[in-house]
Amino acid sequence: MNILKVENLCKSYKDFQLDNVSFTLPEGYIMGFIGSNGAGKTTTLKGILNLIHTENGTVEILGKDFKANEIALKQDVAFMVGENNYYRKKKIGLIAEVVSRFYMNWDQSYYEKLLKRFKLDPEKKIQELSQGMKVKFSLALALSHKAKLILLDEPTSGLDPVARDDLLEIFQELIEDGKKSILFSTHITNDLEKCADYITFISNGRIIESTEKDIFLENYRIISGSAGILDDIKSNVVSYKTHSLGFSALIENEKISKIKPFNGSLNVKNANLDDIMIYFSKKDQGGSND
């Protein structure tokens, strides 16, 4: 079953448009949501949660229309979007007590377990927490009501490598029963390579691809060669960069056969998530780095 189904989500601003965003997230998996700054990740997440008015599109959670069943479905959704706005002078224990009243399935023992795991003191005030600790506290609140769909915007931002690794372990633990799914956006693609089952890639408000991570990575290659052959192949690449030794470019794997005559003078290697994001960003900016 698809725990989340987004179809043709649209939102227009003066200088940006979310353009018919569609993707699905099956039950029991982790999806990484990637794209450069301003690509539409946060807008999409807010649109899913009905935190902004969208002009078109539907969102289904657990097979039900979200807008028509928003209050009931929010019991099954955990979310952390952007900066927390908790009252800075209040203790985190008091804030958690207030938040817990909104959820019928609040699990106090699991919340306390997360506090210990994150080394958070319930007597601390928000203003006494580091940025990383604020992220951990927001996550503890988001994960403590037995939600089936967990939506997180940059959850590992501000965390050191050890804390990020611990968080990824928690993600894996959460989906072990096959009944929960996690969608999280991040700029730290190494995190996704460790834990994501699916990748959804958004660029300039459009979904480029949404598929299994291994399939997504298999679809692209980095090629490089001398400047003399660039003009003959540039129409087949996503975008390219030139440098003193020649050029490098991102190409869809299926298009490699179209540049077969040049294979002997090209170097081909696998593309990683950073490569794909960088070259698509260059495409949106004009296609090259001459």
NORKACOR-V173392 format. One record per pair of residues at least 12 apart in sequence whose C-alpha atoms are under 8 Angstrom apart, sorted by the first residue. I is the first residue (numbers start at 1). J is the second residue. D is the distance in whole Angstrom. If there is no record, write none. Layout:
BEGIN
i=I j=J d=D
i=I j=J d=D
END
This chain:
BEGIN
i=1 j=26 d=6
i=1 j=27 d=6
i=2 j=24 d=6
i=2 j=25 d=6
i=2 j=26 d=4
i=2 j=27 d=6
i=2 j=61 d=8
i=2 j=62 d=7
i=2 j=63 d=7
i=3 j=24 d=8
i=3 j=25 d=6
i=3 j=26 d=5
i=3 j=27 d=5
i=3 j=60 d=8
i=3 j=61 d=6
i=3 j=62 d=5
i=3 j=63 d=7
i=3 j=149 d=7
i=3 j=180 d=8
i=3 j=181 d=7
i=4 j=24 d=6
i=4 j=25 d=5
i=4 j=26 d=7
i=4 j=59 d=7
i=4 j=60 d=6
i=4 j=61 d=5
i=4 j=62 d=7
i=4 j=63 d=8
i=4 j=149 d=8
i=5 j=22 d=8
i=5 j=23 d=6
i=5 j=24 d=4
i=5 j=25 d=7
i=5 j=59 d=6
i=5 j=60 d=5
i=5 j=61 d=7
i=6 j=21 d=7
i=6 j=22 d=5
i=6 j=23 d=5
i=6 j=24 d=6
i=6 j=48 d=7
i=6 j=57 d=8
i=6 j=58 d=6
i=6 j=59 d=5
i=6 j=60 d=7
i=7 j=20 d=7
i=7 j=21 d=6
i=7 j=22 d=4
i=7 j=23 d=7
i=7 j=57 d=5
i=7 j=58 d=5
i=7 j=59 d=6
i=8 j=20 d=4
i=8 j=21 d=5
i=8 j=22 d=5
i=8 j=56 d=7
i=8 j=57 d=4
i=8 j=58 d=7
i=9 j=21 d=5
i=9 j=22 d=7
i=9 j=44 d=8
i=9 j=47 d=7
i=9 j=54 d=7
i=9 j=55 d=8
i=9 j=56 d=6
i=9 j=57 d=4
i=9 j=58 d=6
i=10 j=54 d=6
i=10 j=55 d=6
i=10 j=56 d=5
i=10 j=57 d=6
i=11 j=53 d=8
i=11 j=54 d=5
i=11 j=55 d=6
i=11 j=56 d=7
i=12 j=54 d=8
i=12 j=55 d=8
i=16 j=204 d=8
i=16 j=205 d=7
i=17 j=204 d=8
i=17 j=205 d=6
i=18 j=40 d=7
i=18 j=43 d=8
i=18 j=44 d=8
i=18 j=204 d=8
i=18 j=205 d=4
i=18 j=206 d=7
i=19 j=205 d=6
i=19 j=206 d=5
i=20 j=56 d=8
i=20 j=57 d=7
i=20 j=206 d=7
i=21 j=44 d=8
i=21 j=205 d=8
i=21 j=206 d=6
i=21 j=207 d=6
i=22 j=207 d=7
i=23 j=200 d=8
i=23 j=210 d=6
i=25 j=181 d=7
i=25 j=183 d=8
i=26 j=181 d=7
i=27 j=178 d=6
i=27 j=179 d=6
i=27 j=180 d=6
i=27 j=181 d=6
i=28 j=175 d=5
i=28 j=176 d=7
i=28 j=177 d=7
i=28 j=178 d=4
i=28 j=179 d=5
i=28 j=180 d=5
i=28 j=181 d=5
i=29 j=175 d=6
i=29 j=178 d=7
i=29 j=180 d=7
i=29 j=181 d=5
i=29 j=182 d=7
i=29 j=196 d=8
i=29 j=197 d=6
i=29 j=198 d=8
i=30 j=171 d=8
i=30 j=175 d=8
i=30 j=181 d=6
i=30 j=182 d=5
i=30 j=183 d=6
i=30 j=184 d=8
i=30 j=195 d=7
i=30 j=196 d=5
i=30 j=197 d=5
i=30 j=198 d=6
i=31 j=181 d=8
i=31 j=182 d=6
i=31 j=183 d=5
i=31 j=184 d=7
i=31 j=196 d=5
i=31 j=197 d=6
i=31 j=198 d=4
i=31 j=199 d=6
i=31 j=200 d=7
i=32 j=183 d=6
i=32 j=184 d=5
i=32 j=185 d=6
i=32 j=186 d=7
i=32 j=192 d=6
i=32 j=196 d=6
i=32 j=197 d=8
i=32 j=198 d=6
i=32 j=199 d=5
i=32 j=200 d=6
i=33 j=183 d=7
i=33 j=184 d=6
i=33 j=185 d=4
i=33 j=186 d=7
i=33 j=199 d=6
i=33 j=200 d=5
i=33 j=201 d=6
i=33 j=202 d=8
i=34 j=185 d=6
i=34 j=186 d=6
i=34 j=187 d=7
i=34 j=199 d=7
i=34 j=200 d=6
i=34 j=201 d=5
i=34 j=202 d=6
i=34 j=277 d=8
i=35 j=187 d=8
i=35 j=201 d=6
i=35 j=202 d=5
i=35 j=203 d=6
i=35 j=277 d=6
i=36 j=187 d=8
i=36 j=203 d=7
i=36 j=277 d=7
i=36 j=278 d=8
i=36 j=281 d=7
i=38 j=204 d=7
i=39 j=202 d=6
i=39 j=203 d=5
i=39 j=204 d=5
i=39 j=205 d=5
i=40 j=202 d=7
i=40 j=203 d=7
i=40 j=204 d=7
i=40 j=205 d=5
i=40 j=206 d=8
i=41 j=185 d=7
i=41 j=202 d=7
i=42 j=81 d=7
i=42 j=82 d=8
i=42 j=153 d=7
i=45 j=81 d=8
i=45 j=151 d=7
i=45 j=153 d=8
i=46 j=81 d=8
i=49 j=66 d=8
i=50 j=67 d=7
i=61 j=73 d=7
i=75 j=103 d=6
i=75 j=104 d=7
i=75 j=105 d=8
i=75 j=145 d=8
i=75 j=147 d=7
i=76 j=145 d=8
i=76 j=146 d=7
i=76 j=147 d=4
i=76 j=148 d=5
i=76 j=149 d=6
i=77 j=147 d=5
i=77 j=148 d=6
i=77 j=149 d=5
i=77 j=150 d=6
i=77 j=151 d=7
i=78 j=142 d=5
i=78 j=143 d=6
i=78 j=145 d=8
i=78 j=147 d=6
i=78 j=148 d=8
i=78 j=149 d=6
i=78 j=150 d=5
i=78 j=151 d=6
i=79 j=142 d=6
i=79 j=150 d=6
i=79 j=151 d=5
i=79 j=152 d=6
i=80 j=138 d=7
i=80 j=139 d=7
i=80 j=142 d=6
i=80 j=151 d=7
i=80 j=152 d=5
i=80 j=153 d=6
i=80 j=155 d=8
i=81 j=151 d=8
i=81 j=152 d=6
i=81 j=153 d=5
i=81 j=154 d=8
i=82 j=153 d=6
i=82 j=154 d=7
i=84 j=134 d=8
i=84 j=138 d=7
i=86 j=126 d=7
i=87 j=126 d=7
i=88 j=125 d=7
i=88 j=126 d=5
i=88 j=127 d=5
i=89 j=125 d=6
i=89 j=126 d=6
i=89 j=127 d=6
i=90 j=125 d=5
i=90 j=126 d=6
i=91 j=122 d=7
i=91 j=123 d=6
i=91 j=124 d=5
i=91 j=125 d=4
i=91 j=126 d=6
i=92 j=121 d=8
i=92 j=122 d=5
i=92 j=123 d=7
i=92 j=124 d=6
i=92 j=125 d=6
i=92 j=126 d=6
i=92 j=137 d=8
i=93 j=122 d=4
i=93 j=123 d=6
i=93 j=124 d=8
i=96 j=141 d=7
i=99 j=141 d=8
i=100 j=145 d=8
i=103 j=145 d=6
i=104 j=145 d=8
i=105 j=145 d=5
i=105 j=146 d=6
i=106 j=144 d=6
i=106 j=145 d=4
i=106 j=146 d=7
i=107 j=144 d=6
i=107 j=145 d=6
i=107 j=146 d=7
i=108 j=144 d=7
i=110 j=144 d=6
i=111 j=140 d=6
i=111 j=141 d=7
i=111 j=143 d=8
i=111 j=144 d=5
i=114 j=140 d=6
i=115 j=137 d=8
i=115 j=140 d=7
i=118 j=133 d=8
i=118 j=136 d=6
i=120 j=133 d=7
i=120 j=137 d=7
i=131 j=158 d=6
i=132 j=157 d=8
i=132 j=158 d=5
i=132 j=159 d=5
i=132 j=160 d=8
i=135 j=155 d=7
i=135 j=156 d=8
i=135 j=157 d=8
i=135 j=158 d=7
i=135 j=159 d=8
i=139 j=155 d=8
i=147 j=180 d=7
i=148 j=179 d=7
i=148 j=180 d=4
i=148 j=181 d=6
i=149 j=180 d=6
i=149 j=181 d=5
i=149 j=182 d=6
i=149 j=183 d=8
i=150 j=180 d=8
i=150 j=181 d=6
i=150 j=182 d=5
i=150 j=183 d=6
i=150 j=184 d=8
i=151 j=182 d=6
i=151 j=183 d=5
i=151 j=184 d=6
i=152 j=182 d=8
i=152 j=183 d=6
i=152 j=184 d=5
i=152 j=185 d=6
i=153 j=184 d=6
i=153 j=185 d=5
i=153 j=186 d=7
i=154 j=184 d=7
i=154 j=185 d=5
i=154 j=186 d=5
i=154 j=187 d=7
i=155 j=184 d=7
i=155 j=185 d=8
i=155 j=186 d=7
i=156 j=186 d=7
i=156 j=188 d=8
i=157 j=186 d=8
i=164 j=191 d=8
i=165 j=191 d=8
i=168 j=191 d=7
i=168 j=194 d=8
i=168 j=195 d=7
i=172 j=195 d=7
i=189 j=273 d=6
i=189 j=274 d=7
i=196 j=213 d=7
i=197 j=212 d=6
i=197 j=213 d=6
i=198 j=210 d=7
i=198 j=211 d=6
i=198 j=212 d=4
i=198 j=213 d=5
i=199 j=211 d=6
i=199 j=212 d=6
i=199 j=213 d=5
i=199 j=216 d=7
i=203 j=280 d=7
i=203 j=281 d=7
i=203 j=284 d=8
i=204 j=284 d=7
i=217 j=270 d=8
i=217 j=271 d=7
i=217 j=272 d=7
i=217 j=273 d=7
i=218 j=253 d=7
i=218 j=270 d=8
i=219 j=252 d=6
i=219 j=253 d=5
i=219 j=254 d=7
i=220 j=250 d=7
i=220 j=251 d=6
i=220 j=252 d=5
i=220 j=253 d=5
i=220 j=270 d=7
i=220 j=271 d=6
i=220 j=276 d=8
i=221 j=250 d=6
i=221 j=251 d=5
i=221 j=252 d=6
i=221 j=253 d=6
i=221 j=268 d=7
i=221 j=269 d=6
i=221 j=270 d=5
i=221 j=271 d=5
i=222 j=248 d=7
i=222 j=249 d=6
i=222 j=250 d=5
i=222 j=251 d=6
i=222 j=268 d=6
i=222 j=269 d=5
i=222 j=270 d=6
i=222 j=271 d=5
i=222 j=275 d=8
i=223 j=248 d=6
i=223 j=249 d=5
i=223 j=250 d=6
i=223 j=251 d=7
i=223 j=266 d=6
i=223 j=267 d=5
i=223 j=268 d=5
i=223 j=269 d=7
i=224 j=246 d=7
i=224 j=247 d=6
i=224 j=248 d=4
i=224 j=249 d=6
i=224 j=266 d=6
i=224 j=267 d=5
i=224 j=268 d=7
i=225 j=245 d=8
i=225 j=246 d=6
i=225 j=247 d=6
i=225 j=248 d=7
i=225 j=265 d=6
i=225 j=266 d=5
i=225 j=267 d=6
i=226 j=245 d=7
i=226 j=246 d=4
i=226 j=247 d=6
i=226 j=265 d=8
i=226 j=266 d=8
i=227 j=242 d=8
i=227 j=245 d=7
i=227 j=246 d=4
i=227 j=247 d=6
i=228 j=246 d=8
i=229 j=262 d=8
i=230 j=247 d=7
i=233 j=259 d=7
i=236 j=251 d=7
i=236 j=255 d=7
i=236 j=258 d=8
i=236 j=259 d=8
i=237 j=249 d=6
i=237 j=250 d=6
i=237 j=251 d=5
i=237 j=252 d=7
i=238 j=250 d=5
i=238 j=251 d=6
i=238 j=252 d=7
i=238 j=279 d=7
i=238 j=280 d=7
i=238 j=283 d=7
i=238 j=287 d=8
i=239 j=251 d=8
i=239 j=279 d=6
i=239 j=280 d=7
i=239 j=282 d=6
i=239 j=283 d=5
i=239 j=287 d=5
i=239 j=288 d=6
i=240 j=279 d=7
i=240 j=282 d=8
i=240 j=287 d=7
i=240 j=288 d=5
i=240 j=289 d=7
i=241 j=288 d=5
i=241 j=289 d=5
i=241 j=290 d=7
i=242 j=288 d=8
i=242 j=289 d=6
i=242 j=290 d=6
i=243 j=290 d=8
i=249 j=279 d=7
i=250 j=271 d=8
i=250 j=275 d=8
i=250 j=276 d=7
i=250 j=279 d=6
END
